[in-house]
Amino acid sequence: MEYYAIYLPYKEPDVSIKSFYTDKEEALKMLKTHKEARLKAFRTSEEAVYFYLNGPTEPTTTASSSLVMGTISEKASLTTGNGNHLLGGQMPKSPTTSQLPLPSASAKLKLEKTPFKAPKSQELVAFRKNIEKNELDLVRNIIELNPRYLVSSGDMPTILKEGPRYNALHVAAMEGNTDMCRLILATIENPAFIEFLHGQRNASTDEVSAILLDLYLNMPDKCRSETPLHFAAKFGSVGVIEVLISYPQCKLTKNSDGHLPKDVSIFFFVYFL
């Protein structure tokens, strides 16, 4: 599966552009509306988001991506959603959060290097197990000592399981740990956490926090392109579902099989309004 990202240099935030697309036709349609935009395809959503945030400069990887610059004459159709509802249907839209906003020029500037060291692989494994066991106090203490357990370089969600590319919210949602999901999201959405991570506050701190929250809620895994909401629906974790959809940033997306969360739910008869 390929992920498509659009980079728009020297422009103010544009809420019409997503952090990445899985539908090439939709991405090309959006490309037509911005003459200076660049479109590129990637094998992972993380690479796509990096390009969306930073453009072609200093890419994390280049071998795994292929340039797919589209021409405005290419036929395309826009297939955006009409809002989110739990597992399918309608959920109230927020004009500022229904899609991830394009960062302003200030947000694209690199923040000061974080004073915290990246956890070692074995430390991340132990942290993942703490989340799986729902050890709230321990997890809280760990991220208060080192926020890099949740945020990696480039202000991306830290990957806790390399193969499927699970982050902390994926893990908590799969285990049905409602309070853990609540803790992770409450931490990420607080700009003070980003300020703590970078050792300073600047004009882009709030925007970086908002982008990171969107990524945690909506970034798909590598196996089946499933989001935390897919996992919560699949395993019937009603409490987790309620926490996730309480955020208007939580989007309805299809997995690699074309299934929405409602399609993989074991509770087909349950609807939350």
Backbone as CSV, one residue per row, in Angstrom:
resi,resn,N_x,N_y,N_z,CA_x,CA_y,CA_z,C_x,C_y,C_z
1,MET,0.840,-1.194,0.000,0.000,0.000,0.000,0.873,1.240,0.000
2,GLU,0.521,2.233,-0.802,1.283,3.473,-0.865,0.528,4.610,-0.179
3,TYR,1.302,5.544,0.357,0.760,6.728,1.017,1.248,7.953,0.249
4,TYR,0.347,8.875,-0.013,0.668,10.055,-0.805,0.629,11.297,0.074
5,ALA,1.651,12.133,-0.066,1.730,13.352,0.735,1.923,14.554,-0.172
6,ILE,1.330,15.663,0.231,1.442,16.918,-0.511,2.190,17.930,0.339
7,TYR,3.219,18.520,-0.239,3.984,19.568,0.439,3.702,20.892,-0.253
8,LEU,3.315,21.883,0.522,2.971,23.196,-0.014,3.905,24.232,0.608
9,PRO,4.958,24.625,-0.083,5.937,25.554,0.495,5.443,26.991,0.528
10,TYR,5.914,27.715,1.531,5.698,29.157,1.631,4.232,29.549,1.653
11,LYS,3.412,28.727,2.265,1.989,29.034,2.341,1.516,28.964,3.780
12,GLU,0.429,29.661,4.055,-0.200,29.594,5.363,-0.960,28.268,5.490
13,PRO,-1.369,27.883,6.698,-2.093,26.619,6.878,-3.320,26.507,5.983
14,ASP,-3.528,25.331,5.443,-4.660,25.059,4.558,-5.363,23.808,5.065
15,VAL,-6.550,23.990,5.643,-7.245,22.862,6.270,-7.749,21.851,5.253
16,SER,-7.678,22.178,3.966,-8.171,21.238,2.959,-7.166,20.132,2.655
17,ILE,-5.928,20.305,3.079,-4.891,19.316,2.787,-4.692,18.388,3.975
18,LYS,-4.745,17.096,3.716,-4.537,16.099,4.762,-3.042,15.843,4.961
19,SER,-2.712,15.211,6.079,-1.310,14.887,6.346,-0.802,13.802,5.403
20,PHE,-1.682,12.923,4.942,-1.342,11.953,3.909,-2.634,11.409,3.311
21,TYR,-2.524,10.833,2.134,-3.666,10.241,1.433,-3.343,8.784,1.103
22,THR,-4.377,7.972,1.076,-4.213,6.601,0.597,-4.857,6.426,-0.776
23,ASP,-5.599,7.425,-1.198,-6.265,7.424,-2.498,-5.506,8.374,-3.433
24,LYS,-4.856,7.841,-4.438,-4.059,8.658,-5.353,-4.925,9.657,-6.102
25,GLU,-6.120,9.237,-6.487,-7.020,10.132,-7.211,-7.361,11.362,-6.375
26,GLU,-7.622,11.139,-5.103,-7.945,12.249,-4.203,-6.750,13.187,-4.050
27,ALA,-5.570,12.615,-3.928,-4.365,13.435,-3.787,-4.110,14.265,-5.042
28,LEU,-4.292,13.672,-6.209,-4.095,14.400,-7.459,-5.114,15.519,-7.624
29,LYS,-6.323,15.259,-7.181,-7.358,16.286,-7.238,-6.959,17.488,-6.387
30,MET,-6.433,17.224,-5.203,-5.990,18.310,-4.336,-4.783,19.022,-4.928
31,LEU,-3.898,18.280,-5.569,-2.709,18.866,-6.179,-3.082,19.907,-7.231
32,LYS,-4.173,19.690,-7.927,-4.612,20.603,-8.978,-4.924,22.000,-8.457
33,THR,-5.277,22.089,-7.182,-5.701,23.380,-6.621,-4.531,24.220,-6.110
34,HIS,-3.321,23.676,-6.140,-2.153,24.401,-5.627,-1.006,24.281,-6.630
35,LYS,-0.698,25.364,-7.321,0.297,25.327,-8.386,1.697,24.992,-7.882
36,GLU,2.024,25.418,-6.661,3.376,25.209,-6.155,3.527,23.897,-5.376
37,ALA,2.460,23.157,-5.255,2.493,21.946,-4.431,3.303,20.832,-5.086
38,ARG,3.838,19.966,-4.241,4.554,18.781,-4.708,3.896,17.544,-4.111
39,LEU,3.783,16.524,-4.920,3.160,15.267,-4.494,4.186,14.145,-4.581
40,LYS,4.203,13.312,-3.545,5.158,12.212,-3.531,4.526,10.992,-2.873
41,ALA,4.926,9.814,-3.310,4.395,8.560,-2.765,5.430,7.902,-1.864
42,PHE,4.931,7.256,-0.804,5.813,6.615,0.168,5.255,5.246,0.554
43,ARG,6.113,4.412,1.096,5.691,3.082,1.530,5.126,3.081,2.940
44,THR,5.456,4.102,3.718,4.945,4.184,5.085,4.289,5.529,5.317
45,SER,3.323,5.547,6.234,2.642,6.795,6.562,3.581,7.766,7.262
46,GLU,4.558,7.241,8.024,5.502,8.116,8.716,6.323,8.933,7.730
47,GLU,6.797,8.296,6.661,7.560,9.014,5.642,6.692,10.059,4.952
48,ALA,5.435,9.697,4.706,4.526,10.636,4.057,4.296,11.870,4.920
49,VAL,4.076,11.659,6.205,3.845,12.786,7.107,5.095,13.654,7.214
50,TYR,6.262,13.033,7.212,7.500,13.810,7.276,7.610,14.732,6.065
51,PHE,7.307,14.218,4.878,7.348,15.031,3.661,6.314,16.143,3.728
52,TYR,5.125,15.818,4.221,4.048,16.806,4.380,4.482,17.949,5.291
53,LEU,5.215,17.630,6.348,5.650,18.640,7.311,6.884,19.400,6.849
54,ASN,7.826,18.697,6.224,9.140,19.277,5.972,9.506,19.439,4.509
55,GLY,8.745,18.829,3.614,9.087,18.918,2.212,10.235,17.996,1.841
56,PRO,10.875,18.237,0.696,11.909,17.324,0.201,13.253,17.463,0.894
57,THR,13.409,18.443,1.780,14.694,18.636,2.440,14.891,17.646,3.568
58,GLU,16.084,17.112,3.673,16.472,16.191,4.733,15.479,15.057,4.940
59,PRO,15.153,14.296,3.905,14.219,13.176,4.071,14.810,12.110,4.965
60,THR,13.930,11.418,5.697,14.399,10.343,6.570,14.879,9.154,5.756
61,THR,14.201,8.866,4.658,14.656,7.824,3.747,14.310,8.254,2.345
62,THR,15.056,7.761,1.367,14.765,8.109,-0.014,14.562,6.880,-0.869
63,ALA,15.193,5.763,-0.500,15.129,4.562,-1.325,13.741,3.979,-1.375
64,SER,12.955,4.190,-0.327,11.650,3.542,-0.257,10.533,4.396,-0.821
65,SER,10.884,5.550,-1.384,9.842,6.422,-1.906,10.019,6.605,-3.401
66,SER,8.929,6.912,-4.070,8.970,7.153,-5.502,8.203,8.415,-5.814
67,LEU,8.765,9.234,-6.706,8.149,10.508,-7.036,6.982,10.278,-7.972
68,VAL,5.858,10.872,-7.647,4.677,10.713,-8.486,4.080,12.083,-8.748
69,MET,4.900,13.000,-9.238,4.424,14.336,-9.528,3.282,14.249,-10.535
70,GLY,2.139,14.740,-10.146,0.976,14.647,-11.002,0.804,15.889,-11.847
71,THR,0.221,15.735,-13.017,-0.089,16.884,-13.853,-1.535,17.260,-13.651
72,ILE,-1.832,18.531,-13.807,-3.184,18.988,-13.513,-4.173,18.512,-14.567
73,SER,-3.652,18.002,-15.678,-4.558,17.491,-16.698,-4.978,16.060,-16.428
74,GLU,-4.299,15.418,-15.459,-4.621,14.021,-15.155,-5.996,13.936,-14.520
75,LYS,-6.784,12.982,-14.959,-8.136,12.823,-14.442,-8.099,12.416,-12.986
76,ALA,-8.921,13.072,-12.160,-8.958,12.751,-10.731,-10.335,13.046,-10.199
77,SER,-10.683,12.381,-9.117,-11.960,12.628,-8.461,-11.726,12.786,-6.987
78,LEU,-12.428,13.727,-6.388,-12.273,13.992,-4.966,-13.244,13.126,-4.208
79,THR,-12.696,12.319,-3.294,-13.546,11.391,-2.546,-13.291,11.568,-1.072
80,THR,-13.650,12.722,-0.554,-13.461,12.966,0.864,-14.683,12.517,1.630
81,GLY,-14.488,12.269,2.931,-15.582,11.823,3.784,-16.500,12.957,4.154
82,ASN,-17.655,12.620,4.672,-18.632,13.618,5.091,-18.711,13.730,6.593
83,GLY,-17.623,13.386,7.276,-17.629,13.465,8.739,-17.557,12.074,9.336
84,ASN,-17.409,12.034,10.624,-17.211,10.760,11.312,-18.358,10.428,12.251
85,HIS,-18.710,9.182,12.292,-19.633,8.643,13.283,-18.973,7.395,13.821
86,LEU,-19.249,7.040,14.996,-18.637,5.846,15.581,-18.837,4.638,14.672
87,LEU,-17.761,4.114,14.179,-17.728,2.887,13.376,-18.467,3.005,12.053
88,GLY,-19.008,4.147,11.708,-19.672,4.306,10.424,-20.869,5.206,10.550
89,GLY,-21.072,6.086,9.578,-22.189,7.015,9.656,-21.681,8.419,9.850
90,GLN,-22.384,9.225,10.618,-22.035,10.618,10.767,-21.602,10.939,12.173
91,MET,-20.609,11.798,12.296,-20.197,12.337,13.568,-19.942,13.811,13.338
92,PRO,-20.277,14.703,14.267,-20.118,16.127,14.035,-18.706,16.463,13.593
93,LYS,-18.607,17.338,12.579,-17.320,17.739,12.059,-16.858,19.028,12.715
94,SER,-15.576,19.145,12.853,-14.991,20.391,13.316,-14.242,20.999,12.151
95,PRO,-14.517,22.248,11.780,-13.861,22.825,10.618,-12.361,22.965,10.790
96,THR,-11.886,22.920,12.022,-10.455,23.087,12.246,-9.744,21.775,12.504
97,THR,-10.496,20.712,12.734,-9.834,19.452,13.076,-10.324,18.275,12.259
98,SER,-11.258,18.486,11.348,-11.738,17.364,10.557,-10.650,16.839,9.639
99,GLN,-9.665,17.709,9.336,-8.491,17.275,8.604,-7.285,17.935,9.237
100,LEU,-6.147,17.270,9.166,-4.942,17.802,9.771,-4.496,19.030,9.014
101,PRO,-4.329,20.188,9.650,-3.955,21.402,8.947,-2.503,21.382,8.506
102,LEU,-2.242,22.048,7.397,-0.877,22.194,6.940,-0.137,23.128,7.871
103,PRO,1.041,22.751,8.361,1.764,23.609,9.282,2.169,24.912,8.619
104,SER,2.194,25.975,9.389,2.646,27.258,8.890,4.154,27.225,8.748
105,ALA,4.707,28.301,8.194,6.152,28.353,7.993,6.896,28.204,9.307
106,SER,6.339,28.764,10.373,7.015,28.680,11.666,7.069,27.258,12.184
107,ALA,6.028,26.476,11.889,6.007,25.092,12.359,6.992,24.232,11.591
108,LYS,7.300,24.635,10.350,8.234,23.855,9.555,9.672,24.078,10.002
109,LEU,9.923,25.185,10.701,11.248,25.419,11.235,11.513,24.431,12.356
110,LYS,12.698,23.897,12.412,13.013,22.911,13.433,13.025,23.552,14.812
111,LEU,12.424,22.880,15.756,12.498,23.327,17.133,13.876,22.987,17.688
112,GLU,14.186,23.560,18.837,15.459,23.257,19.474,15.551,21.754,19.759
113,LYS,16.745,21.233,19.643,16.960,19.813,19.889,16.544,19.451,21.310
114,THR,15.797,18.373,21.423,15.323,17.956,22.738,16.492,17.526,23.620
115,PRO,16.443,17.862,24.906,17.512,17.452,25.823,17.403,15.989,26.252
116,PHE,16.335,15.311,25.837,16.107,13.931,26.262,16.669,12.940,25.243
117,LYS,17.247,11.868,25.733,17.789,10.830,24.870,16.691,9.864,24.432
118,ALA,16.831,9.360,23.224,15.876,8.367,22.733,16.034,7.070,23.516
119,PRO,14.932,6.467,23.946,15.012,5.192,24.679,15.622,4.101,23.805
120,LYS,16.311,3.168,24.438,16.862,2.028,23.723,15.737,1.059,23.368
121,SER,16.010,0.180,22.419,14.976,-0.737,21.937,14.407,-1.598,23.059
122,GLN,15.265,-2.070,23.951,14.768,-2.907,25.045,13.928,-2.105,26.036
123,GLU,14.227,-0.819,26.157,13.433,0.050,27.027,12.051,0.290,26.428
124,LEU,11.986,0.395,25.110,10.695,0.568,24.445,9.855,-0.702,24.553
125,VAL,10.498,-1.849,24.491,9.777,-3.114,24.665,9.173,-3.184,26.060
126,ALA,9.957,-2.807,27.061,9.459,-2.817,28.439,8.316,-1.824,28.613
127,PHE,8.435,-0.665,27.970,7.386,0.356,28.044,6.100,-0.146,27.398
128,ARG,6.235,-0.834,26.274,5.060,-1.402,25.609,4.356,-2.405,26.511
129,LYS,5.120,-3.206,27.213,4.528,-4.187,28.124,3.841,-3.502,29.306
130,ASN,4.390,-2.376,29.753,3.735,-1.597,30.810,2.361,-1.118,30.345
131,ILE,2.284,-0.694,29.093,1.005,-0.245,28.529,0.041,-1.420,28.414
132,GLU,0.531,-2.550,27.933,-0.313,-3.735,27.786,-0.888,-4.182,29.128
133,LYS,-0.100,-4.041,30.191,-0.544,-4.442,31.530,-1.369,-3.356,32.223
134,ASN,-1.546,-2.243,31.535,-2.344,-1.127,32.061,-1.758,-0.565,33.367
135,GLU,-0.446,-0.482,33.419,0.243,0.050,34.596,0.301,1.577,34.502
136,LEU,-0.796,2.202,34.842,-0.976,3.638,34.623,0.075,4.488,35.325
137,ASP,0.259,4.270,36.605,1.193,5.099,37.366,2.614,4.969,36.834
138,LEU,3.006,3.759,36.488,4.351,3.534,35.972,4.536,4.220,34.621
139,VAL,3.552,4.076,33.737,3.624,4.720,32.425,3.670,6.234,32.575
140,ARG,2.846,6.765,33.466,2.838,8.213,33.705,4.208,8.696,34.181
141,ASN,4.799,7.953,35.097,6.115,8.332,35.615,7.186,8.283,34.527
142,ILE,7.107,7.282,33.679,8.107,7.125,32.615,8.062,8.293,31.642
143,ILE,6.857,8.671,31.197,6.774,9.758,30.216,7.038,11.119,30.852
144,GLU,6.844,11.225,32.155,7.191,12.469,32.832,8.703,12.617,32.963
145,LEU,9.410,11.495,33.045,10.866,11.519,33.113,11.495,11.681,31.731
146,ASN,10.866,11.098,30.722,11.402,11.180,29.362,10.265,11.136,28.346
147,PRO,9.860,12.292,27.810,8.751,12.334,26.842,9.061,11.648,25.523
148,ARG,10.334,11.282,25.300,10.683,10.606,24.053,10.075,9.205,23.971
149,TYR,9.537,8.704,25.067,8.826,7.424,25.015,7.537,7.546,24.196
150,LEU,7.032,8.768,24.060,5.826,9.002,23.257,6.112,9.756,21.966
151,VAL,7.175,10.542,21.943,7.465,11.384,20.775,8.890,11.125,20.303
152,SER,9.025,10.697,19.057,10.348,10.404,18.508,10.914,11.629,17.809
153,SER,12.046,11.466,17.162,12.636,12.569,16.413,11.692,12.990,15.294
154,GLY,11.694,14.269,14.990,10.776,14.775,13.978,9.373,14.969,14.492
155,ASP,9.200,14.889,15.813,7.884,15.065,16.439,6.849,14.097,15.877
156,MET,7.239,12.842,15.774,6.365,11.769,15.322,6.087,10.826,16.485
157,PRO,4.966,10.087,16.443,4.710,9.094,17.488,5.836,8.064,17.566
158,THR,6.283,7.772,18.758,7.325,6.761,18.948,6.779,5.376,18.613
159,ILE,7.520,4.623,17.838,7.111,3.271,17.460,7.564,2.294,18.538
160,LEU,6.613,1.550,19.081,6.909,0.610,20.160,7.036,-0.830,19.680
161,LYS,6.573,-1.100,18.472,6.718,-2.440,17.893,7.026,-2.270,16.415
162,GLU,8.254,-2.591,16.031,8.760,-2.226,14.716,8.024,-2.872,13.546
163,GLY,7.756,-4.166,13.617,7.129,-4.844,12.481,5.854,-4.173,12.001
164,PRO,4.813,-4.175,12.826,3.542,-3.551,12.440,3.512,-2.045,12.652
165,ARG,4.569,-1.484,13.231,4.661,-0.035,13.466,3.580,0.443,14.428
166,TYR,3.464,-0.219,15.555,2.485,0.176,16.568,3.054,1.289,17.442
167,ASN,2.237,2.308,17.695,2.600,3.310,18.689,1.832,3.019,19.982
168,ALA,1.990,3.880,20.970,1.398,3.621,22.289,-0.119,3.505,22.239
169,LEU,-0.770,4.310,21.408,-2.232,4.269,21.348,-2.721,3.010,20.651
170,HIS,-2.017,2.555,19.634,-2.352,1.266,19.014,-2.355,0.163,20.071
171,VAL,-1.290,0.127,20.863,-1.130,-0.928,21.868,-2.235,-0.862,22.915
172,ALA,-2.490,0.333,23.433,-3.516,0.495,24.464,-4.901,0.145,23.932
173,ALA,-5.188,0.523,22.689,-6.492,0.231,22.093,-6.680,-1.267,21.886
174,MET,-5.639,-1.951,21.451,-5.729,-3.400,21.242,-5.997,-4.143,22.542
175,GLU,-5.425,-3.642,23.620,-5.599,-4.286,24.921,-6.894,-3.867,25.613
176,GLY,-7.600,-2.909,25.039,-8.849,-2.448,25.642,-8.641,-1.653,26.918
177,ASN,-7.492,-1.005,27.042,-7.167,-0.243,28.247,-7.654,1.203,28.120
178,THR,-8.869,1.427,28.553,-9.513,2.729,28.382,-8.751,3.844,29.081
179,ASP,-8.403,3.642,30.338,-7.707,4.685,31.088,-6.332,4.978,30.499
180,MET,-5.682,3.971,29.962,-4.376,4.177,29.340,-4.518,5.027,28.081
181,CYS,-5.548,4.753,27.288,-5.807,5.573,26.101,-6.068,7.019,26.499
182,ARG,-6.841,7.184,27.551,-7.155,8.527,28.034,-5.886,9.255,28.484
183,LEU,-5.012,8.551,29.182,-3.761,9.145,29.650,-2.871,9.568,28.478
184,ILE,-2.722,8.695,27.507,-1.865,8.990,26.352,-2.369,10.210,25.596
185,LEU,-3.660,10.247,25.316,-4.219,11.353,24.544,-4.197,12.660,25.323
186,ALA,-4.504,12.594,26.614,-4.481,13.806,27.438,-3.070,14.378,27.518
187,THR,-2.082,13.510,27.533,-0.686,13.961,27.564,-0.292,14.605,26.248
188,ILE,-0.600,13.932,25.152,-0.205,14.408,23.829,-0.878,15.729,23.471
189,GLU,-2.139,15.901,23.838,-2.856,17.104,23.420,-2.458,18.347,24.215
190,ASN,-1.685,18.184,25.266,-1.275,19.310,26.101,-0.008,19.955,25.533
191,PRO,-0.073,21.194,25.050,1.119,21.848,24.501,2.274,21.916,25.494
192,ALA,1.955,21.897,26.789,3.015,21.929,27.799,3.918,20.703,27.691
193,PHE,3.373,19.591,27.176,4.175,18.380,26.998,5.227,18.594,25.914
194,ILE,4.850,19.269,24.818,5.800,19.583,23.751,6.826,20.597,24.245
195,GLU,6.366,21.554,25.026,7.282,22.533,25.617,8.311,21.827,26.503
196,PHE,7.845,20.863,27.282,8.731,20.079,28.141,9.721,19.271,27.305
197,LEU,9.230,18.682,26.214,10.064,17.865,25.336,11.219,18.665,24.751
198,HIS,10.921,19.875,24.276,11.932,20.685,23.592,12.648,21.676,24.502
199,GLY,12.198,21.775,25.734,12.866,22.668,26.660,12.562,24.126,26.443
200,GLN,11.566,24.416,25.632,11.182,25.798,25.372,9.798,25.831,24.725
201,ARG,9.217,27.004,24.708,7.947,27.224,24.025,8.166,28.277,22.952
202,ASN,7.636,28.026,21.759,7.720,29.038,20.712,6.418,29.087,19.934
203,ALA,6.419,29.814,18.840,5.181,30.064,18.103,4.561,28.803,17.523
204,SER,5.346,27.755,17.332,4.822,26.539,16.698,4.463,25.440,17.689
205,THR,4.652,25.685,18.980,4.423,24.634,19.978,2.995,24.101,19.936
206,ASP,2.007,24.991,19.923,0.607,24.563,19.897,0.293,23.771,18.632
207,GLU,0.847,24.212,17.518,0.574,23.545,16.247,1.205,22.157,16.203
208,VAL,2.417,22.035,16.707,3.076,20.728,16.771,2.270,19.772,17.638
209,SER,1.746,20.273,18.746,0.930,19.451,19.639,-0.329,18.960,18.934
210,ALA,-0.982,19.850,18.177,-2.204,19.478,17.458,-1.920,18.441,16.379
211,ILE,-0.818,18.600,15.676,-0.439,17.647,14.631,-0.147,16.277,15.230
212,LEU,0.570,16.273,16.337,0.917,15.008,16.991,-0.329,14.275,17.480
213,LEU,-1.295,15.018,18.013,-2.551,14.407,18.450,-3.266,13.759,17.272
214,ASP,-3.310,14.457,16.148,-3.953,13.913,14.955,-3.255,12.626,14.502
215,LEU,-1.940,12.628,14.548,-1.189,11.441,14.132,-1.467,10.260,15.046
216,TYR,-1.505,10.493,16.335,-1.783,9.398,17.268,-3.173,8.816,17.027
217,LEU,-4.139,9.650,16.773,-5.513,9.182,16.582,-5.709,8.469,15.248
218,ASN,-4.995,8.884,14.219,-5.338,8.448,12.866,-4.256,7.706,12.098
219,MET,-3.057,7.626,12.629,-1.998,6.947,11.877,-2.262,5.440,11.812
220,PRO,-2.266,4.864,10.602,-2.522,3.424,10.468,-1.280,2.596,10.766
221,ASP,-1.503,1.338,11.121,-0.374,0.441,11.319,0.116,-0.053,9.960
222,LYS,1.201,-0.792,9.954,1.807,-1.222,8.698,1.209,-2.512,8.164
223,CYS,0.585,-3.301,9.024,0.068,-4.606,8.597,-1.181,-4.489,7.728
224,ARG,-2.199,-3.822,8.269,-3.480,-3.741,7.575,-4.001,-2.311,7.490
225,SER,-3.123,-1.354,7.733,-3.508,0.065,7.698,-4.687,0.339,8.626
226,GLU,-4.596,-0.185,9.843,-5.673,-0.005,10.812,-5.289,1.014,11.877
227,THR,-6.254,1.830,12.245,-6.066,2.870,13.246,-6.461,2.337,14.628
228,PRO,-6.187,3.090,15.690,-6.650,2.663,17.012,-8.150,2.398,17.065
229,LEU,-8.936,3.164,16.302,-10.380,2.941,16.298,-10.730,1.587,15.690
230,HIS,-9.994,1.165,14.677,-10.195,-0.177,14.117,-9.967,-1.246,15.189
231,PHE,-8.878,-1.096,15.944,-8.560,-2.093,16.971,-9.614,-2.117,18.075
232,ALA,-10.041,-0.938,18.494,-11.060,-0.871,19.544,-12.354,-1.524,19.078
233,ALA,-12.719,-1.286,17.817,-13.939,-1.883,17.267,-13.789,-3.392,17.113
234,LYS,-12.633,-3.812,16.637,-12.388,-5.235,16.381,-12.494,-6.073,17.657
235,PHE,-11.996,-5.513,18.764,-11.981,-6.261,20.011,-13.112,-5.869,20.957
236,GLY,-14.041,-5.070,20.470,-15.219,-4.738,21.263,-14.934,-3.908,22.494
237,SER,-13.947,-3.024,22.424,-13.571,-2.190,23.571,-14.403,-0.910,23.572
238,VAL,-15.585,-1.003,24.164,-16.528,0.112,24.131,-15.945,1.360,24.786
239,GLY,-15.288,1.187,25.936,-14.713,2.335,26.624,-13.668,3.043,25.787
240,VAL,-12.824,2.275,25.110,-11.797,2.862,24.253,-12.436,3.601,23.087
241,ILE,-13.462,3.006,22.500,-14.171,3.659,21.400,-14.701,5.019,21.836
242,GLU,-15.298,5.064,23.005,-15.863,6.316,23.503,-14.781,7.376,23.701
243,VAL,-13.627,6.955,24.212,-12.523,7.902,24.404,-12.043,8.437,23.055
244,LEU,-11.855,7.561,22.096,-11.329,7.968,20.791,-12.261,8.930,20.069
245,ILE,-13.549,8.603,20.033,-14.466,9.456,19.275,-14.851,10.721,20.029
246,SER,-14.405,10.848,21.273,-14.634,12.107,21.986,-13.758,13.215,21.414
247,TYR,-12.766,12.828,20.622,-11.904,13.796,19.944,-12.414,14.008,18.521
248,PRO,-12.788,15.232,18.168,-13.267,15.475,16.799,-12.191,15.221,15.750
249,GLN,-10.934,15.153,16.156,-9.855,14.855,15.213,-9.869,13.402,14.753
250,CYS,-10.562,12.537,15.472,-10.596,11.110,15.141,-11.387,10.902,13.853
251,LYS,-10.722,10.386,12.832,-11.335,10.245,11.512,-11.745,8.799,11.241
252,LEU,-12.732,8.666,10.385,-13.108,7.345,9.874,-12.275,7.066,8.637
253,THR,-11.472,6.032,8.672,-10.672,5.663,7.515,-10.819,4.169,7.258
254,LYS,-10.551,3.770,6.032,-10.628,2.364,5.658,-9.261,1.710,5.827
255,ASN,-9.272,0.429,6.196,-8.014,-0.308,6.272,-7.630,-0.810,4.883
256,SER,-6.591,-1.614,4.799,-6.105,-2.080,3.499,-7.104,-2.976,2.780
257,ASP,-8.072,-3.520,3.513,-9.123,-4.336,2.903,-10.343,-3.509,2.519
258,GLY,-10.260,-2.199,2.730,-11.380,-1.328,2.412,-12.455,-1.305,3.469
259,HIS,-12.134,-1.728,4.690,-13.114,-1.818,5.766,-13.010,-0.641,6.725
260,LEU,-14.154,-0.071,7.049,-14.248,0.940,8.095,-14.275,0.242,9.455
261,PRO,-14.080,0.988,10.545,-14.157,0.359,11.865,-15.443,-0.424,12.091
262,LYS,-16.563,0.068,11.583,-17.834,-0.632,11.786,-17.833,-2.007,11.117
263,ASP,-17.036,-2.140,10.061,-17.008,-3.401,9.319,-16.225,-4.494,10.035
264,VAL,-15.340,-4.096,10.943,-14.546,-5.094,11.665,-15.028,-5.266,13.096
265,SER,-16.095,-4.557,13.461,-16.591,-4.595,14.833,-17.307,-5.907,15.131
266,ILE,-17.127,-6.402,16.358,-17.872,-7.589,16.783,-19.235,-7.182,17.333
267,PHE,-19.456,-5.859,17.446,-20.728,-5.349,17.948,-21.450,-4.614,16.822
268,PHE,-21.912,-5.326,15.825,-22.558,-4.693,14.687,-23.836,-3.957,15.084
269,PHE,-24.427,-4.356,16.192,-25.712,-3.786,16.577,-25.561,-2.611,17.532
270,VAL,-24.342,-2.247,17.896,-24.124,-1.178,18.865,-23.800,0.122,18.142
271,TYR,-24.502,1.183,18.498,-24.208,2.508,17.954,-24.162,3.504,19.090
272,PHE,-23.214,4.414,19.019,-23.088,5.459,20.019,-23.383,6.779,19.336
273,LEU,-24.267,7.533,19.899,-24.648,8.808,19.306,-23.981,9.942,20.056
